[in-house]
Amino acid sequence: MVMKSQRKAHSRAKDSPGARFRTALRAERPLQVVGVIHAYAAILAERAGFRALYLSGAGVANASCGVPDIGLTTLEDVLIDVRRITRATKLPLLVDADTAWNDPRRTVSEMIRAGAAGIHIEDQVEAKRCGHLGGKKLVSTQQMVARLRAAVRGRTDPQFVIMARTDAVAVEGIARAIERAKAYREAGADMIFVEALTTLNDYRKFTNAIKAPVLANITEFGKTPLLTTQQLISAGVRLALYPLSAFRAMNAAALKVFQAVRADGTQRRVVKRMQTRAELYEFLGYNGVQPRVKS
C-alpha cells in the first residue's frame, strides 16, 4: 500500500506544473515566457504557441487592482489571478511573488496549491519599486538568503521552481550582483532573474559566472534593450521574459476605442479593430461547453 502511494506521488510530481516548466526549459532555448494578465490572455498565448506563461506583479497591481506596482497588492490578490489562469490552461505559469509578503514558506505552499509552476522572489525591501526605475533599496544578502531558504522549506512539490531575482546591478554594480546571485543559488534558488541589465555583454558575464539558468527581462520602455532570442542565445541566457507586452498593446487599443465611441457616439469607426464574436467563441471552445444547471 505504501509503495502504491509512493508511485502515485511520484507520478503526480512528474506531471506537476513545476515539472512541465522544467520540461519546457529543456525544449526551447531560450524559453520564451510571455506575460498574461488574465485567463483569456493565457488562452490566446497558448494558441500562439508559447510553452510557458508569466503573471507579473505589476500586471496584478495595474490590471486587476488598478494601483501602482509598489508593494500594495497582497498574496491573495495574486492567488486569485493564479487560480483563474491555471484553470484555463495547462501551460506552466511562473509568478512574480515580489518579496514574498514576509512569509516565503507560506507563499510557496499557497502558490503550489493554486497551480503555479514556480515563483520568483526579489532582494528589494518590502516597499519595492519597479525594477527599471531608480531609487531601489535592497535587503542584505543574508536577508535574501533567509527568504530563499524559507521558500525552499515550503516546497511540497520538489519540481516547483524557486527563482531568485536580484536588482543589485543598478544599486551595487554587476560584480556585486554576481556575488549575490551565487549566494542565492547556494541557498536553494533553481534559477536566477537578473534585472535591468543594459548590454548583451553583461548578460554574458552573468551566465558565465552563474551555474544555473539565467532569465532576461525583455520589458518595453525599460533599461534593457529589446534583444532578440538569437542574441540572448549567444549570451547563454536560458529564459526570455516578456512580462507586459500584450497588456500594453491591449491598453492602447482599448483607449482608442473608448475615445472613438465617446467622440463619435458610435463604435462604427473602430469595429474593424475588434475581435469578432465568432473568433471569441472559437478561442473559448463555446460549442463544447456545457452550461451549469442551477439546482
KOLROFI-483853 format. One record per residue: residue in three letters; x, y, z of N, C-alpha, C, O in turn. Coordinates in pm, whole numbers, plus 50000, padded with zeros to 5 digits. Each point is the difference from the previous one (the first is absolute). Layout:
N
ALAXYZXYZXYZXYZ;...
***
This chain:
295
MET500834987950000499175012150000500875012550000499715009849931;VAL501374989650149500915011550007500675002249865500145011349954;MET500284977649983500675001249870499065005849895500435008149917;LYS498294987950084499025005349905499835014950021499925007749904;SER500024996550223499865014450032501225007749952499885011249949;GLN501304982850068501225006749956500045001349848500435010249947;ARG499104979349982499975000549854499065011049951500315007149905;LYS498524994250162499055010449963500605013950021499855008849915;ALA500824993150198500625013050030501085003149896500135011449956;HIS500654978250007501065002149900499395003749865500525008649929;SER498384984650035499325002949874499475014249997500115006949898;ARG499304997650214499495013750007501135010149986499865010149931;ALA501284987150133501135009249994500525001149857500415010949958;LYS499584978049966500505000149862499125008649909500495005449901;ASP498234996050133499095007949917499565012950069499025006249960;SER501704997850143499635012150072500325012349915500784999149906;PRO498625012450126500335012149926501495003150000500565004249898;GLY500094993750217501455002450006500764991049906500955004349934;ALA498644983050058500644990649908499795004349856500904998949917;ARG497895006150052499735004549863500855012349964500435001649886;PHE499795007050212500865011749976501434995549969500625005249907;ARG499884985450169501374995249978500124992949865501035001049933;THR497924991850028499994993649869500035010349888500734998549902;ALA498495012150113499995010849901501375006649989500435003649890;LEU500244997950223501325006350001501014991449922500875005349931;ARG499004981650080500904991049926499675000049850500884997649917;ALA497865005150049499564998849861500305012349916500054998949877;GLU500145012850184500125012449923501125008650057500105001750122;ARG500745003749791501105008750043500005013049919500134999549878;PRO499735011950185499545001250138498514997250007499285001749902;LEU500254994250213498574998150020499345013750004500325008350085;GLN498764994049822499265012749999498834998950097499114991749983;VAL500905016850117498975000050104499205013049983500545010950019;VAL498194987849945499215011949964499015003450111499364991250057;GLY500525021649971499115004750106498554999949958499665004149889;VAL499484991250202498555000349978499365006450123500444997750113;ILE498535010449864499395007150113498704993850046499465003850105;HIS500044986649819498794993150043499884986849923500834997049914;ALA498144995350118499874986649944499855000149848500574991549932;TYR498675018050015499805000149855501305003249927500264994349894;ALA500545014650161501315002949940500864987450000500784997849907;ALA499094994050196500744987450005499584990749885500854993349940;ILE497875006350031499494991849890500575004949867500424991949916;LEU499615021150065500575005849878501494996649986500464996449892;ALA500275004850218501444997249997500274985449969500934996749927;GLU498254994550130500164985749971499744997449852500754992549937;ARG498215013550008499694998149858501135005449911500244994749892;ALA500445015850154501115005849922501244991250002500945002449923;GLY499084987550164501114990449997501005001150112501014993049999;PHE498765015850099500945001050112499954987450086498984993250007;ARG502155003950057500114988150085499885003250149499824991050082;ALA500295021849954499965003850141499445014150013500175008349911;LEU499164994250201499325012750025500555006650125500714993950080;TYR498945018949935500495007950113498905009050051499265006049921;LEU500624995050209499105009750062500855010350072500674996950099;SER499295015349852500805011050053499355006250123498785001650006;GLY502045001950090499495007450116499455013449957498985004650053;ALA501685001749851499485012649947498684997649929499105008450007;GLY500774980449924498754996849933498854998650098498915005249976;VAL501344987850134498964998650103499655013750059498835003550014;ALA502215004150021499775013150061499265009449904499005006150037;ASN501504994949840499445009649904498654995449945499035007550003;ALA500924980049946498814995449928498904995450093498845003649981;SER501494988350120498974994450086499585009450113498845000450039;CYS502145007350012499725008450117499985014949970499525007950082;GLY501004996249803499995014249965500875008850087499665011550028;VAL501504982950016500925007550086501414998749944500274991049921;PRO500655017950119501394998749957500654987550060499554994850102;ASP501515000749833500734988250047501065004250101501195000649969;ILE498375002250152500925004550106499754992150129500155005450110;GLY499484982049876499824991550116498665001450068499874996550118;LEU499115008549811498685001950060499124987549992499074998550079;THR501234992649828499174988149982500374989350102501134999650049;THR497924991749980500194989450099500224986649932499814998649879;LEU500594991650199500134986449948498684995249942499984993849894;GLU498915008950174498714995349951499615006949870499384993749915;ASP500985019150068499755006749872500634992249885499394998149895;VAL501844997550126500734992749896499414986049982499854995449887;LEU499834997950223499484986449992498684999349922499754990249930;ILE499445020150082498745000249924500284998749850499364992049932;ASP501595015950018500334999349858500704986949965499764994449893;VAL501105000750196500684987249975498974988949981500104992249905;ARG498935007050184499004989349992499225000849869499744989849936;ARG499885022250025499225001549877500814996049877499484993349911;ILE501785010750085500844996849884500304985149992499924994149892;THR500414999950221500374985849997498804990949976500164988549959;ARG498635016550065498814992349962499765000549850499374991049943;ALA501125019649992499715002249858501004993349907499704998249881;THR501474998050168501054994549914500884990550080500145001350121;LYS500474989249808500974990950060501425005349987500934994050054;LEU499255017249876501345005549990500515003950138499245005350081;PRO502034992149947500545003650132500075015150018500345007449908;LEU499344997050213499925014350032501055003850103500004995050112;LEU500915013949849500965006150092499375012650058499445008149926;VAL500654993850206499305010950067500985009250070500944995650067;ASP498845017149917500745010550071499495000650143498865004050024;ALA501984992050071499594999950141500605011750077500044999850123;ASP500425010449807500575011950065501024995850107500954992849968;THR498875011550155500934996450108499424989350091500514997650110;ALA498434995849843499394988350066499195003550125499744991350083;TRP499855021349930499035004150101500364995650142499154995650077;ASN502125005649955500504996950135499834985450041500234996650117;ASP499394994749790499814985950034500274991349876499064994849940;PRO502215003750022500314992449878499534985550006499594994549898;ARG500464999550218499594986050011498514998449965499634991249923;ARG499545017350135498574999449971499745003849855499154994049934;THR501585016050015499815004349862500214988449904499214998049908;VAL501864994350112500274988549913498914989550010499514995249898;SER500105001350224498984989550016498665004249939499314991849940;GLU500335021150074498745004749942500075000749848499024997149932;MET502135006550014500165000449855499904986049941499384998149895;ILE501214992250169499904986249953498544995550003499524993849906;ARG499805009450201498594996250013499145006649891499024994149955;ALA501355018050004499245007449899500334995649858499325004149905;GLY501714987550078500324994849868501175006649928500244997049883;ALA500495011850185501155006549938501134990049979500094990050072;ALA500765012749830501164991649973501245004850075500924992250026;GLY499095020650008501165005650068499755014550034499035006149956;ILE501874999550124499935014150036501405005949994501004992850002;HIS499065020449990501275006650028499815009750116498985006850013;ILE502044993550070500055008750118501175009649980501074995849956;GLU498735016950077501045009849975500695004750128499514997750111;ASP501645008949871500805004350114499835014850033500885006150061;GLN497994999649901499695013650043499374999950139499624989550053;VAL500295022350006499275001550126498524998549973499584999849884;GLU499614999050221498564997449984499315010849916499154996949917;ALA501225015750104499415010849919500775000749868500745009549975;LYS499064980249942500794998449878499595009949892498945006350007;ARG501954994949892499715008549886500194991849872500654989650000;CYS498775015349892500214993749870501494998549975500785009150029;GLY499624979549916501414997249981500715009249903501235000249996;HIS498025007449923500625008949901499875014750039500205008949917;LEU499474993650210499995013550054501185001950094500574990350050;GLY499785022349974501055003050095499484999550143498814998150024;GLY502115003650071499605000850141499704986750066499354999750105;LYS501114989349835499754986950062500884998150123501145004750004;LYS498334988450095500764996650121499954985050020498974993649982;LEU502195000850056500124985750014500094995650145500445007650086;VAL499144980249940500314993750127501424994649990500574999649891;SER500004996350220501354994249998499974986349933498944993849986;THR502225001649973500084986549943499484989750100499314990649961;GLN501035011250166499584990450103498474999750013499424989350018;GLN499955022249974498545000350009499354993249880499004992950015;MET501555009049868499454993549880500234985050006499144992249961;VAL502035003750087500274985850016498984993750096499534988949977;ALA500135018350129498994994950094498644998749932499284990350025;ARG500365019349889498744999149924499994987349915499024992649997;LEU502085005049934500064988649910499974986850076499334990649957;ARG501375008650153500004987650078498604997150056499584988550004;ALA499735021950037498624998250046499114995449885499134991550018;ALA501085014249863499214995949883500224985349968499054992849970;VAL502205002750036500324986049972499294990850101499544989249964;ARG500385015150160499334991850103498504998749973499374990550046;GLY500075018949880498574999449969499674991949877498834999049963;ARG502184995249973499804993149873499514985750022500784991250035;THR497925006749945499424986650011500164992049872499904987750002;ASP500355019049886500304993549873501475002849969500375011549979;PRO500484978150017501435002549977500315006049864501095005449979;GLN497954993749926500215005649866499615014849991500325006649902;PHE499004998550199499605014150001501245008849991500984997750072;VAL498985012249840501185008449972500055011950094499035007650012;ILE502104993950055500255011950083501125007949933501144995549992;MET498515016149960500935008749928500325012150086499115006050060;ALA502154997549945500435011950075500225011549904500764998949904;ARG498565012250123500225012049918500915009550077499805002550119;THR501215002749812500845010150061499905013249924500115000549878;ASP499705010150199499985013649945501315007350033500065012249994;ALA500974980050040501225006050053500855007149895500815008550036;VAL499024988149837500865006149897499885015250003501015007149994;ALA497764998050014499785014549997500455006950129500265012050001;VAL499834980350107500305005950131501464998150039500645009150053;GLU499894978849921501334996550050501004996349889501184998050028;GLY498375001249849500884996349891499944985249967499514992050080;ILE501005004549802499834986349952500834989950078499534988850022;ALA501675014850021500834990450074499324996050130499984988350037;ARG499475021550032499324997150126498714992149974499644991350078;ALA499685011849813498784992749967500324985349974499234991350039;ILE501885006049895500404986149975500304992950132499634988450017;GLU501035018550075500264994150132498694996450071499874989350059;ARG499195019949933498694997250061499354987949934499494991150069;ALA500525008549800499354989049928500624986650037499274990150014;LYS502035009450003500654987550043499514995850138499754988250024;ALA500105021350066499504997050134498554995249994499604991050075;TYR499625015149837498594996049986499904985749945499144992250041;ARG501745004549867500024986549944500344989950110499384989550009;GLU501605013750072500394991150110498884998550102499904989650066;ALA499275020649946498894999550096498824991749949499054997750073;GLY501014997949801498944991449949499265005149878499084993249952;ALA501275018549996499325005149880500344991249881501164996749977;ASP497814999549947500204991649882500485008049880500744995049916;MET498835017650076500295008649886500215014250049499615003550112;ILE501015004649805500315013950037499385009649899500124998349879;PHE499215011850173499395010949923500835012350032499955005350111;VAL500824999349790500815012050021499315011649931499764999649879;GLU499925010550197499175011149952500835011749950501045003650056;ALA498455002449834500455012949949501455000349953500705009950020;LEU499754979349916501295000749933499865008349872498935000449939;THR502155006050021499915009449887500764995649875499855006149895;THR500974983450117500754995449882499994984849994499834993150101;LEU500355001849779500114985649979501244994450070499994988850050;ASN501065019149953501224995550067499794998050150500604991150060;ASP498555017350000499704998250143499294986750023500284993050098;TYR498805003449812499364986950013501024988949986499944989950071;ARG501015011849839501034989949979500844998250127500344988850036;LYS499985022350031500754999150126499224992150103500574991850073;PHE498145010649933499164993350098499914985149972500204991850090;THR499505004649786499824985949968501314992150011499984988150031;ASN501135018549945501294993250018500314997550147500694990450034;ALA498805018250052500334999150143499024991450079500384994250102;ILE498375004949852498964993450077499684986449939499644999049883;LYS500494990550197499704986549952498544996650025499674991050077;ALA499485016549858498554998150009499375007549884500615009449948;PRO498194986750008499335007549893499775014550040499565002950111;VAL500755006349797499865014450024498885005349911499924996849882;LEU499225011550177498875006249930500335014549967500545007350083;ALA499114996849795500115014049958498605005849987499154994249932;ASN500625017150131498705006749994500005010049885500575010850010;ILE498784985249879500005008549880498715008350000499134998349915;THR500785010550182498825008450013500165012849918501115005049983;GLU497795000149968500045012249918500175012450089499595000150116;PHE501035010149826500135013250065500814999450130499825008250090;GLY501084981949918500854998650118501465002349965500335005949897;LYS500544989250189501445002049981500634989649909501055002449940;THR498314986050049500564989249919499595001649854498825002349972;PRO502114996749934499635000849857499074988449963499974989850069;LEU499285011849823499094989649953500804989749921499924999349877;LEU500844992750196500894990149941499204988649938498944996350050;THR501574998249841499344988949934500374986850068500954999350078;THR498284990449890500324986950056501374995249954500744993850077;GLN499625009149798501314995949951501125007050076501024993750032;GLN498815019049998501005007150079500104994150141501104998450054;LEU497774998450004500014994450135500654986350003500724996750094;ILE499024995149803500664986949990501515001850000500734992750067;SER499745017149856501455002249989500635003950133501204998150021;ALA497985007450071500505004250132499744989450107500315002250117;GLY499114986449843499794989350096498755001350084499824992650097;VAL499295016949868498765002050077499034988649971499824996149885;ARG499574998450220499114988449984498535003549995499204992349947;LEU500405019350108498595003850000499885014749959500725008650049;ALA498334994049859499725013849957498585003450043499054993449960;LEU500825017050120498715003850058499455012549931500715009949980;TYR497994989449985499275011449941498805002550092498904995249971;PRO501295012250139499004999950107498695007049971498954995550047;LEU501075015549877498795008149985499775004549855499285009749977;SER501314983549928499915004449860498565000649953499565010349947;ALA499694978750071498614999849954499145009750080499115006449944;PHE501154994850185499245009250085500135014349950499015007349994;ARG502194996749970500215013749951499275002149867499415010649977;ALA500634979349937499305001149871498495000650022499315007749933;MET500174984150159498575000150032499575013850050498965005249960;ASN501845000650127499665013150056499925010749892499065008049998;ALA501924992049912500015010149893498794998349910499375009749959;ALA500304977650009498854997449913498695003850069499125005949937;ALA500754990850191498775003050073499785015050010498875004849985;LEU502205002850040499865014550010499505005949868499145008950001;LYS501384986349887499555005049870498514997149978499285008449946;VAL500284979850096498584996649986499145009150088498995005449953;PHE501394996450171499255008750091499895014249943498935006050002;GLN502204999149949500015013649947499125001349875499305010049983;ALA500744979749931499185000549878498514999550033499225007549942;VAL500394983750150498584998950036499525012950064498895004649974;ARG501955001150110499625012550067499885011449901499075008150007;ALA501884992749900500025011249905498924998649892499405009949960;ASP500364977849994499124997949885498564996450039499085001449920;GLY500754994150203498684995350039499654986449940498844995950004;THR502154997349942499834986649943501374993449992501035006849997;GLN498984980049999501264992649989500344996149857500964992549978;ARG498295012449925500184995649862501435001849949500524991649927;ARG500115019450113501355003049947501054989950047501044998549936;VAL498694994850174501034991250057499614985350001500744991750053;VAL498135004949890499564986049999501044991049933500204988650043;LYS500445016349853500974991649930501224996850086500744990749969;ARG499485016950137501124997250091499674988750097500904994850067;MET497835001349942499564991050107500054985349958499844996649883;GLN500374994950216499814985649982498504997549983499195005650075;THR500434986149829498584997549979499444990750106500734993150071;ARG497965006849939499334990850092500344985449965500244991950090;ALA499785005049780500314986349958501414996050039500254988650041;GLU500705020849946501384997150039500124997750150500694990850044;LEU498645017450034500004998250146499474986350037500604992850080;TYR498265003549861499384987250031500914988449961500054989850068;GLU500665012049820500884989349953501144997850099500334988550031;PHE500285022250019501104998850095499534993850132500754992850065;LEU498035010149974499474994950127499384986049987499604994050100;GLY500335000949777499384987049982498544999950040499524990850065;TYR499795019849895498615002250044499094988149973499194996350085;ASN500954997749796499084989449961500144987550086499064992150012;GLY502125006150047500204988150081499765001950148500174990650078;VAL499435021449964499815003050142498564997350038499075005049937;GLN500744986950168498674997150049499605010450105500785002450092;PRO498055003749897499585010150099499764993650136499594988450011;ARG500675019450093499734995450136498505000850028499345009949967;VAL500154979750094498574999750033499855003150149500584993250085;LYS498635017149945499805003550140499084989850066498984996049944;SER501414999950174499184990150073498975007150087499214993550068;
***
